[in-house]
Structure formats: structure tokens, C-alpha cells
């Protein structure tokens, strides 16, 4: 990938040698608003809603080694209505960013450590830079290590403060809570370095915490996702976790893979108690992101992107940054797990061997059986994380079709957008943000969900560069403009 630098990056990046602060990853200095965006092709008139994506965008020069996950959260949104598009980008106004803005410099060393246990609030900086979820009229910006859920206006992206779920929230919230569109409930968990190592909870459709339970685990763990079905939630426990003693002595989180331990999935009724969790054991490994889960009689079926060997692959020639670069070299493929609630039987099988991650089904159908999902292909020889192709999977038979992005273009997580009046599961569009590594032009691409391999139907030109980032969601128009 070219190492040219964008002109709109902060000046301090000039003397920081880190690939995740340059090129398509470089932070931008300004928030942007723009109406009536120019389009190559035609925006479908039955595409109504918003594509929203979160990602890291550092404001201040890092005081230590920089990790891609350290950047301050910035949310980018393209709103579609009546065949037209608008664009906005806004920083997530976290407490940590306010602290650093007041100080005029970085206050946290970053997740590569060594940590400062006297840093404000927590030894890790909560950047809210990882995912966005729409719930109870708010966008919630969330952090991968579990943090405060920051509320944003879904149209303007302006800050609405921290969500406290009716004044009852006393913990942090995981990066990928799931919204059940049948009930409007938000299902979440959080992690801790001390017992209880996991807490599980449910928030009502009105935004009030209505259920919370401690979950017994053998020690600190590092699951990143959870899954839901109509009646159950599935909690994750993988044999890839940090040692709390090393954390205390070396002031670093050192994650290790323990292949002698199984992967475990815990099935609990939606509002069940901690002692009602039933654990099922599977092959050792790790999963960053699941696709979906659903019930088939006594069986729970769950698909996700499985890493059979999540060991960090360091390269000595990469020096001090080897740990970060090695951690981000993901080797994952689509896999299926089955758990029988009547007999306790557990089955698993690979569905494909292509290296893919950042999967999304139709998120309006979380917890129901879904046939299709949309992934990003990650080339195994890449120096940094690069989204190089859009891959659509058919979960009935494990087959896929793909669209390889043109040379120099790198895209983002790509949600499905049901067209207005659409009924079929892939009756709509797939939307993504893309940036060119040479010109740094950014565009929003719109694909037909039934013909992703044909390439974009329309390319919306954006007025500012969008750095490569993390997770995205589609917000249907009837939630944004309910009276139209």
C-alpha cells in the first residue's frame, strides 16, 4: 500500500513513525458537514436512511507507542433521502477527550503500555471509537474494551451525553451489544479484571436497564461480541486472554492463547440468572465477530468468523511496533456452531476457508435465521489491516460471491440496507465508505445486495477524507424520519 500522506492530517504526525498514523489511516483535523453531494451514477430513490461508521481519529500526539485502537472516536454518517445524500463527521465527545483538551496534550499512554495507573478515570483511555448502535432514539458510540455508551443525535451526530439507562447503569458496556428489533431490547455484557469478571444485562426499548446479572468465569477474559436468539443470549469465553499478574507487574496487558482450554459458549435465557447459564465446549480458538444466531427446535445455530490460532505473529524487523502489527494480522474464516438445549450435544463445522472478518447480516433480523451476510476479505500478506473485497455469503450452502475493490481503493464494514418496501432478506443495498490510497479521495459506494459482484450502482463523492476505521451500521429511514 502506498505510504503517501494526506494533507489534512495533524502536523504532529510528521515525526511519528507508525503506519496507522499515515496514509489512509491518518487522522483528520476537522469535522465536516455537507449537503447535496455529487454522485457518479444514481442514488436509488428507495434507499432511505443513514450509513454510520465509527473509527479512531487521534487529536493529540501520542505520549508513547501508538496502537490503531488508541485514536479518539469519530463518527461519519451519510444520510440518504429522496435520491440525495448528505455527509457529516463529528468527534465523539468523551470525558477522556475533554480531559486531554483541557490539558492540551495526551494523558494516557495507550493500550501498548506501560500503563499509568494514576491516569484519570482508568488506566486505559475510553475513546468510544469502535462501534455504533441505534437504540431508543439515540446512536450509541461504544468502545472495544467496554466503556461508557456515548449518546449521539442520529441526524446531526451532536453529543447528547452518556447513556445511564434510566439512572441504573453502574458498569461499562461492551462494544457490540445487540438490539432485538422484535422487542426493542438492547442486550449487552461488560468485563472486569476482578470478580465478577463478566456482567450481563438487558435494556428495555425505552432505554431503561431492566435486567443485570453477574456471570461466573474462571478469571479475566476477553470476548468481544455476544449473540442473541428469540429467547436466549449466547455469551463467549475463549482461551485467549491476558494475565492479571503481568498487568500488575509490567503494567501491560499481554494476551496469550491457551490451546489446552476449550472455546465455550454460554446460553442463558434473555432475562435469566447467572446460575442458569449452560456452557457448551468447542475447539480452542477465538472469535472477534459473530454473524448471527437463531433457534431451530432444540438447537441453537450460530455463525461467525473463527480464528483457530489467534497467536500474535510478531516480526522482529518491525521493532517496537511488532506486537501491535502482529495482533492485527487476523486469520479467520466462516464457521458454524450448534448447541442442543435438550441433549447438551455440541457440533461445529467450517463453512468456508476464505480469510474474512467484519461480518454483518441484515441487522434488523438479529436473533432470527438469516441466509445472507456481508464480510470484508483481509489479504493475509498485508502489512496493515486492509479491506480488499466485499464478500456476500449464502449461509445455506457456504457459497459466496465477491467484489474486489479497484487498485488503490480500501473500503469499510458494509451493512445491508433494506430498500423502502423491500421484503426479501437481500432485497435492498449494501453500503460502504471507501478511500483511495493515492489521491485520498473518499466516496460512499452503493451496491445492489443481489449483485454485489457487479460493483457499485452509485459512487457518492465525499467532501473530506474518511480515514479507515472500524464498525458501521445502517439506520432505516423510518427511524430517522418517522412521520414521512
Secondary structure, DSSP 8 states (H G I E B T S, - for coil): ------TTS-GGGGG---GGGSGGG---S--EEE-S--EEE---TT--EEEEE--B---S--SS---GGGS-BEEEEEEEETTEEEEEEEE---HHHHHHHHHTS--S--TTS---TTSSS-SS-----SEEEEETTEEEEE-TT-B--EEEETTT--EEEE--TTTT--S-B-TT-EEETTTTEEEEEEE-SSSSSEEEEEE-TTS-EEEEEEE--SS-------EE-SSEEEEEE-SEEE-HHHHHHHSS--EEE-TTS-EEEEEEETT--GGG-EEEEE-S-EEEEEEEEEEETTEEEEEEEEES-------GGGGGGHHHHHHT----EEEEEEEETTT--EEEEES--S-EEEEE--GGGTTS--SEEEEEEE-TT-SS--EEEEEEEETTTTEEEEEE--TTEE-----EEE-TT--STT-EEEEEEEEETTT--EEEEEEETT-GGG--SEEEE-SS-----S-EEEEEHHHHSTT-
